Amino acid sequence: MLFESAEIGRLKAKNRLIRSATAESMATKEGFVTDELIELYKKLAEGGVGTIVTGFMFVSENGRASFKMTGISSDDHVKGLSRLVSEVKKVAKDVVFVAQLAHAGRQSFINPVAPSVVKDLFTGIVPREMTREEIEKTIEDFANSAIRAEKAGFDAVQLHCAHGYLLSEFISPYTNRRRDEYGVEREKILLDIMERIRERSRIPVMIKMNACDFVPNGLEIDEAVRIAKRLEESGFEAIEVSGGMYESIYHTGFNVVSQKVSKSGEAYFKHYAFKIKKVVDIPVVAVGGVRSLSVAEELLKVVDFVAMSRPLIRDPQLPKKMMRGVTQSDCKSCNLCLTKIFEGEKLACYAKS
């Protein structure tokens, strides 16, 4: 089942396995594509995964989350992104290649902004509340970035609405305490971005969204279900279901975004994905600690696609190996790959064994 073809929105994927977005820390300081970044994605494409979602790309300069983050905020970025797409398609012309669009919000190190002034207890950052003009500009930035992705040859875009970054800050009652329409209808910014993209393009638009923030007074699954239904109605073509933010560690005892599977078990967001799948017809993607073929196959009895990240960092050839009989990744979720990124190193497996 995992290696059967399937439709993801208007696109045809050769299998139901998705490489979930992960920061690469391989761009230049201006956000331009490097040869190293291209090689990373060529290896993933050669490994047999059906769909690849890039690491988050900043849609505006103040939306950066790291110094080596890939950019899509300027037309100047398009040339390098086009080369990235071209090189990946040369090694796997049938891979679905998706650009993830993001704004770091209060988790940015450049002029951090947010829907409301709510201190990030993990980083100590106190963001500035966005003006209406800044919200409008952000909507335009996401739409412009989607057009650039289309020009570069990407098959689709995915809005990053998870993990405490700006768009997830808007849908969370913990970080969005506004009294205007962007607070009363917290998903409005997502609907406005979709409408703005559709005014100019038919590129498929997907979303990665939190189903639960795992913080007091944060987003909970019942509201996430309601929002997911509205996103489907507005034209989003697939939903990847995730959860958590930096501050979640103070309330769960661990970082829910990158849990150790030895503690949480595989597919630790599956019940949230299942609940969202009950109310939408568009593809739902389960992500979170999936390591084994058997778990992936069980998930596909309910959802449409399964996403992995850390196992594919450890071994980009894992999909092909699974097709030949390997049943499980040997990734232990040590999280050194993610730790090193925050230390400024490039994305790679740093496990000692």
C-alpha positions as CSV (number, residue, x, y, z in Angstrom):
1,M,0.0,0.0,0.0
2,L,2.8,2.5,0.9
3,F,4.4,2.1,-2.5
4,E,1.2,2.3,-4.6
5,S,0.6,5.4,-6.6
6,A,-2.0,7.9,-5.4
7,E,-3.3,11.4,-6.1
8,I,-2.4,14.3,-3.9
9,G,-4.7,17.0,-5.0
10,R,-4.3,17.4,-8.7
11,L,-0.9,15.7,-8.7
12,K,-0.1,12.0,-9.2
13,A,2.5,10.7,-6.7
14,K,4.3,7.4,-7.5
15,N,3.9,6.3,-3.9
16,R,2.3,7.4,-0.6
17,L,5.5,8.3,1.1
18,I,6.4,11.9,1.6
19,R,9.6,13.5,2.8
20,S,8.4,16.0,5.4
21,A,9.9,19.5,5.4
22,T,13.1,19.9,7.4
23,A,15.4,22.9,7.6
24,E,18.6,22.3,5.7
25,S,20.9,25.1,6.9
26,M,22.6,24.9,3.5
27,A,21.7,28.2,1.7
28,T,24.0,31.2,1.4
29,K,23.6,34.0,3.9
30,E,21.3,35.7,1.4
31,G,19.2,32.6,1.1
32,F,20.4,31.5,-2.3
33,V,20.6,27.8,-3.4
34,T,24.0,26.1,-3.1
35,D,25.4,23.0,-4.8
36,E,25.3,21.3,-1.4
37,L,21.5,22.0,-1.1
38,I,21.0,20.6,-4.6
39,E,22.9,17.4,-3.7
40,L,20.7,16.9,-0.7
41,Y,17.6,16.9,-2.7
42,K,19.0,14.8,-5.5
43,K,19.9,12.1,-3.0
44,L,16.4,12.2,-1.6
45,A,14.9,11.9,-5.1
46,E,17.2,9.1,-6.0
47,G,16.1,7.2,-2.9
48,G,12.6,6.6,-4.1
49,V,10.4,8.8,-2.0
50,G,7.3,9.8,-4.0
51,T,6.9,13.4,-2.8
52,I,9.5,15.8,-1.4
53,V,8.7,18.9,0.6
54,T,11.6,21.3,0.9
55,G,12.8,22.8,4.1
56,F,11.0,26.0,5.0
57,M,11.7,29.0,2.8
58,F,11.4,32.5,4.0
59,V,8.8,34.6,2.2
60,S,10.1,37.9,3.6
61,E,13.4,39.1,5.0
62,N,12.0,39.5,8.6
63,G,10.5,36.0,8.4
64,R,13.9,34.2,8.6
65,A,14.2,31.5,11.3
66,S,17.9,30.8,10.7
67,F,21.0,32.3,9.0
68,K,21.3,29.7,6.3
69,M,17.6,29.4,5.6
70,T,16.6,29.1,1.9
71,G,14.9,32.2,0.5
72,I,12.0,32.7,-1.9
73,S,11.3,36.3,-0.9
74,S,12.8,37.9,-4.0
75,D,12.7,37.3,-7.7
76,D,16.5,37.0,-7.4
77,H,16.0,33.6,-5.7
78,V,14.1,32.1,-8.7
79,K,17.2,31.3,-10.8
80,G,18.8,29.1,-8.1
81,L,15.4,27.5,-7.2
82,S,14.9,26.7,-10.9
83,R,18.2,25.0,-11.0
84,L,17.3,23.0,-7.9
85,V,14.1,21.8,-9.4
86,S,15.8,21.0,-12.7
87,E,18.5,18.9,-11.1
88,V,16.1,17.0,-8.9
89,K,13.8,16.2,-11.9
90,K,16.8,14.9,-13.9
91,V,17.3,12.1,-11.4
92,A,13.6,11.5,-10.7
93,K,11.3,13.1,-13.2
94,D,8.2,11.6,-11.5
95,V,8.9,12.9,-8.0
96,V,6.4,15.5,-6.7
97,F,8.5,18.5,-5.6
98,V,6.8,20.9,-3.2
99,A,8.1,24.2,-1.9
100,Q,7.3,25.0,1.7
101,L,6.6,28.6,2.4
102,A,7.1,30.1,5.8
103,H,7.4,33.1,8.0
104,A,9.0,32.6,11.4
105,G,6.9,35.2,13.2
106,R,8.0,35.6,16.9
107,Q,10.5,32.8,16.3
108,S,12.4,35.0,13.9
109,F,15.7,36.6,14.9
110,I,15.0,39.7,12.7
111,N,12.4,42.1,14.0
112,P,10.1,39.3,15.4
113,V,6.4,40.0,14.9
114,A,3.3,38.1,15.9
115,P,-0.5,38.4,15.9
116,S,-0.3,39.6,19.5
117,V,2.4,40.5,22.1
118,V,2.9,37.2,23.8
119,K,6.4,36.4,25.1
120,D,8.0,33.2,23.8
121,L,8.9,31.5,27.1
122,F,11.4,29.2,25.3
123,T,13.5,31.9,23.5
124,G,12.6,34.9,25.7
125,I,11.6,36.9,22.7
126,V,8.8,39.4,23.1
127,P,7.4,40.1,19.6
128,R,5.8,43.2,18.3
129,E,2.1,43.0,17.4
130,M,1.6,43.2,13.6
131,T,-0.3,46.1,12.2
132,R,-3.0,45.6,9.6
133,E,-0.7,46.9,7.0
134,E,1.9,44.3,8.0
135,I,-0.7,41.5,7.8
136,E,-1.6,42.6,4.3
137,K,2.0,42.7,3.3
138,T,2.5,39.2,4.7
139,I,-0.4,37.9,2.7
140,E,1.1,39.4,-0.4
141,D,4.5,38.0,0.4
142,F,3.1,34.4,0.6
143,A,1.2,34.9,-2.7
144,N,4.3,36.3,-4.4
145,S,6.4,33.4,-3.1
146,A,3.9,30.9,-4.4
147,I,4.2,32.5,-7.9
148,R,8.0,32.3,-7.7
149,A,7.7,28.7,-6.8
150,E,5.6,28.1,-9.8
151,K,8.1,30.0,-12.0
152,A,10.9,27.9,-10.6
153,G,9.1,24.7,-11.6
154,F,7.8,23.3,-8.3
155,D,4.8,21.1,-8.6
156,A,3.0,22.7,-5.6
157,V,3.5,24.8,-2.5
158,Q,2.9,24.0,1.2
159,L,2.1,26.7,3.7
160,H,3.9,26.2,7.0
161,C,1.2,26.6,9.6
162,A,2.7,24.6,12.4
163,H,5.4,24.5,15.1
164,G,4.8,28.0,16.4
165,Y,5.8,29.9,13.3
166,L,3.7,32.9,12.1
167,L,0.8,31.2,10.4
168,S,0.3,28.8,13.3
169,E,0.6,31.7,15.7
170,F,-2.5,33.1,13.9
171,I,-4.6,30.0,14.3
172,S,-3.7,29.6,18.0
173,P,-5.7,31.3,20.7
174,Y,-2.6,31.3,22.9
175,T,-0.6,33.5,20.5
176,N,-3.4,35.3,18.7
177,R,-5.4,37.6,21.1
178,R,-6.4,40.2,18.5
179,R,-9.8,41.7,18.6
180,D,-10.1,42.5,14.9
181,E,-11.2,40.0,12.2
182,Y,-7.8,38.3,12.2
183,G,-8.4,37.4,15.9
184,V,-12.1,36.7,15.7
185,E,-11.6,34.4,12.7
186,R,-8.1,33.2,13.3
187,E,-7.9,31.2,10.1
188,K,-8.7,34.3,8.0
189,I,-5.1,34.9,7.1
190,L,-4.9,31.4,5.5
191,L,-8.1,32.0,3.5
192,D,-6.8,35.4,2.4
193,I,-3.5,33.9,1.2
194,M,-5.3,31.2,-0.7
195,E,-7.6,33.8,-2.3
196,R,-4.6,36.0,-3.3
197,I,-2.7,33.0,-4.8
198,R,-5.8,32.0,-6.8
199,E,-6.1,35.5,-8.3
200,R,-2.9,34.9,-10.1
201,S,-2.1,31.1,-10.3
202,R,-3.5,27.6,-10.3
203,I,-0.5,26.1,-8.5
204,P,-1.7,23.4,-6.0
205,V,-1.6,24.7,-2.4
206,M,-1.1,22.4,0.5
207,I,-0.7,23.1,4.2
208,K,1.1,21.7,7.2
209,M,-0.9,22.7,10.3
210,N,-0.9,22.2,14.0
211,A,-3.8,20.1,15.3
212,C,-2.7,20.8,18.9
213,D,-0.3,23.3,20.4
214,F,0.4,21.3,23.6
215,V,0.3,24.5,25.7
216,P,-2.4,25.8,28.0
217,N,-5.0,27.9,26.2
218,G,-3.5,26.8,22.9
219,L,-5.1,25.3,19.8
220,E,-6.9,22.0,20.5
221,I,-8.1,19.3,18.1
222,D,-11.8,20.3,18.0
223,E,-10.9,23.8,16.6
224,A,-8.3,22.3,14.3
225,V,-10.9,20.1,12.8
226,R,-13.2,23.1,12.2
227,I,-10.3,25.0,10.6
228,A,-9.3,22.0,8.4
229,K,-12.9,21.9,7.0
230,R,-12.7,25.5,6.1
231,L,-9.3,25.1,4.4
232,E,-10.8,22.3,2.3
233,E,-13.7,24.5,1.3
234,S,-11.3,27.3,0.3
235,G,-9.3,25.1,-2.0
236,F,-6.4,23.7,-0.1
237,E,-5.5,20.4,-1.7
238,A,-3.8,18.4,1.2
239,I,-3.3,18.7,4.9
240,E,-0.2,17.4,6.8
241,V,-1.1,17.1,10.5
242,S,1.5,18.1,13.1
243,G,1.6,19.8,16.5
244,G,3.5,21.6,19.1
245,M,5.8,24.7,19.4
246,Y,9.0,25.5,21.3
247,E,7.1,26.2,24.5
248,S,5.4,22.8,24.5
249,I,8.5,21.3,26.2
250,Y,7.5,23.0,29.4
251,H,4.1,21.3,29.4
252,T,4.8,17.8,27.9
253,G,8.3,17.2,29.2
254,F,9.7,16.8,25.7
255,N,9.7,18.6,22.4
256,V,6.6,17.3,20.7
257,V,7.8,18.4,17.2
258,S,10.7,16.0,17.4
259,Q,9.8,13.4,20.0
260,K,12.0,10.4,20.8
261,V,10.1,7.5,19.5
262,S,11.4,5.3,22.3
263,K,9.2,7.5,24.6
264,S,6.2,8.3,22.5
265,G,5.9,5.4,20.1
266,E,5.7,5.8,16.3
267,A,3.1,8.1,14.6
268,Y,2.6,10.2,17.7
269,F,0.2,12.6,15.9
270,K,-1.9,9.9,14.3
271,H,-5.1,10.4,16.4
272,Y,-5.2,14.1,15.4
273,A,-4.7,13.1,11.7
274,F,-7.5,10.5,12.0
275,K,-9.9,13.1,13.5
276,I,-9.2,15.6,10.7
277,K,-9.6,12.9,8.0
278,K,-13.1,12.2,9.3
279,V,-14.3,15.7,8.2
280,V,-12.3,16.3,5.0
281,D,-12.2,14.5,1.6
282,I,-8.8,16.0,0.5
283,P,-5.7,14.0,1.3
284,V,-4.5,14.0,4.9
285,V,-0.8,13.3,5.6
286,A,0.2,11.6,8.9
287,V,3.6,12.6,10.3
288,G,5.5,12.2,13.5
289,G,8.0,9.5,14.3
290,V,7.0,7.0,11.6
291,R,9.9,4.5,11.4
292,S,8.5,1.2,10.1
293,L,6.7,-0.2,7.1
294,S,4.1,-1.9,9.3
295,V,3.1,1.3,11.0
296,A,3.0,3.2,7.8
297,E,0.7,0.6,6.3
298,E,-1.6,0.8,9.3
299,L,-1.8,4.5,9.0
300,L,-2.8,4.2,5.4
301,K,-5.9,2.4,6.3
302,V,-7.2,5.8,7.6
303,V,-5.2,8.6,6.0
304,D,-3.9,9.0,2.5
305,F,-0.1,9.6,2.8
306,V,2.6,9.1,5.4
307,A,5.5,11.5,5.9
308,M,9.0,10.9,7.3
309,S,11.9,13.2,8.0
310,R,14.6,11.9,10.4
311,P,14.7,8.4,8.9
312,L,15.4,10.0,5.5
313,I,18.1,12.2,6.9
314,R,19.8,9.1,8.2
315,D,19.3,7.2,5.0
316,P,17.8,8.8,1.8
317,Q,17.8,5.3,0.2
318,L,15.3,4.0,2.8
319,P,12.3,4.0,0.4
320,K,14.1,1.8,-2.1
321,K,15.4,-0.5,0.6
322,M,11.8,-0.9,2.0
323,M,10.7,-1.9,-1.5
324,R,13.4,-4.6,-1.4
325,G,12.3,-5.9,2.0
326,V,13.8,-3.7,4.7
327,T,11.0,-3.2,7.2
328,Q,12.3,-0.5,9.5
329,S,14.6,2.5,9.7
330,D,17.5,2.3,12.2
331,C,17.0,6.0,13.1
332,K,16.8,6.2,16.9
333,S,15.5,9.8,17.1
334,C,18.7,11.0,18.8
335,N,17.9,14.4,17.3
336,L,21.5,15.4,16.8
337,C,20.5,16.3,13.2
338,L,18.2,19.0,14.5
339,T,20.5,20.1,17.3
340,K,23.3,20.7,14.8
341,I,21.1,22.8,12.6
342,F,20.4,25.2,15.5
343,E,24.1,25.3,16.1
344,G,24.6,26.5,12.5
345,E,25.7,23.1,11.0
346,K,24.2,21.6,7.9
347,L,21.5,19.0,7.9
348,A,22.9,15.5,8.2
349,C,22.8,12.4,10.4
350,Y,25.3,12.9,13.2
351,A,24.5,9.7,15.1
352,K,27.5,7.8,16.2
353,S,26.3,4.4,15.0
